[in-house]
Amino acid sequence: MRYMTWDAALARTARAWGKKCTVQHNTYLDKKHQCHPNFTSVGENLWLGNRRIFHVANAIKLFYDEIKYYNFSTQKCSKVCGHYFQVVWDISYKVGCAATLCQQVLGIRDAVIFICNYSPRYDFPRNPYIEGRSCSNCGKGDTCENNLCSK
């Protein structure tokens, strides 16, 4: 897995899309250079809830918790696994997130839409990472930092 670092442009894209106060994925993610000046592959996770219950760590944990629906050995998902896949996708190395306050979304008053954009996005159908020792499959020129591959 690659070491993930913050990307301000991905965060700006998340903020701009969140300001629409709609719970739909960004329709420009598949359009080359529409969401980022350099990346052509951008993935996205969305969280919606009341601002009183919003915490970044909890939203990301909910994305990750979809692991319970995924069987690594059979590569089968029994419900929704896309958020989990994007969080742990082995070749993603950039992330940018934003939380937007909205008066009301889908009947939720004082709503927060939390969006994280990642690059590159996950590309199902394959396992999100290769099982093995940490840093045992890093690319040429990579170093091992906190058990993750880093350029």
N, C-alpha and C positions, 0 to 999 in steps of 0.2 A: 504494500500500500504506500501511496505517496504522502508526503508531509503536506498538510493543507495550510495555506496562508490566505490572508484577507485580500480582497480585491475591491477597491473603492468603486470602480465602474460597475461591477456586478451589484454592489449595494445600491448605487444610484438607479440602476434598472429596476431593482426590487422596490425601491421607494416610489419611483414614477408609476409603476404598475399598481402598487398598493393604493395610491391616491385615487384610483378609479372606484375604490370601495366595492369591488365585485369579487366573488370567489370563483374566478375562472383562471385557468393558466394563461400566461402571457402568450398571445397569439403570434408574437414576433420571434419567439425562441428559435423557430426553425428557419428563419430568414437570415441569411449570411450578413454578419456585421450590423444587424439591427439592434442587438442587445449589448454588444460589446465591440470596441474598436479592433480587437485582435482575435477574440475567440469566435469560432463558427459553430461551436457545439456548447449550448448552455442548457442546463437542467434546472428544475425549480421544485421547491416544496412550499406548500401553503398551510398555514394554521389560522383558524378563525375562532374567536371567543370574546367574552366580555373582558374589558380592560382590568377589572378587579382580579381576575384569575390568571392574567397573562404573566408568564415568566419565560424568558428566553430558554433557559435550561430545560424547563418542563416541555416546551414546544418541541425542542430538538429531541428530547427523550421520547416523546410520542412518535416522532418520525422513526427513530431507531427501534422502538418497541414492536414494530411490524415484523421484526425478526421471528417472533413467535409463530407467524404464519408461513415461514419459509423453511423448507427442508433442503439443506445444502447438498446432501448426497443425491437426491432425486431431481434437484433443480425445479421443484414444484412449489407454488404458492397457493395456499388454501383460501386466502382472502385478498387483501391489498398489501403489496410489498414494495411498491415503487418508491415510497419515501425512504424506507430502510435502505433500499438499493442505492439511492442517490447519496445518502449519508456515508456509506461505506465503500462506494465504488472505487476500486483500486487505482484507477488512473486519474481520478479527479484530484486537482491540486490547488484550486482556487475557489473561494467562497465569498459571497457578499450578501448580507441580510439587511432587512429593514422592517420596522414595525410602524404601521400606519393606524391612526385613530380615525374611526368613522362613526357618524351619529347612529346609523343603524344598517346592519347587513343581515339578510336572511332572518329578520325578526329579532336579531340580537342588538339591543340598545347599547350605546357606549362600547362599540366593537373595536377590536384590534385585529387587523390582518397582518400576520407575520409571514414574510416571504424570504426564503433563502434561494439564491441562484448559485449554481455550481458549474465549473468547467474543468474538463469536459463532462457532458451529461452521461448518465448511465445508458448503456446500450444492451438491453435485454435481447436475446435469451442466452445468457451465460451466467455462471456464478459471479457474484460481485467482486470476488477476490480469489486468489489461489491459496489453498491451505499450505502451510509450511512454516518454517522458522522465519521470524521477523528479518526483513532485509535480505532474504536468501535469493530474491529474484529481482533485485534493483537493476535499473538500466545502467548502461555504460556511463561512467563519470559521476554517478550518484554516490552519495555518502549515506550512512545510516545515522539518523538523528531521531532520538526518542523512539527507537524501534520502527521507524518509517523511512522510506526512501526519499532522499532530498537532493536536489541539484545544487 
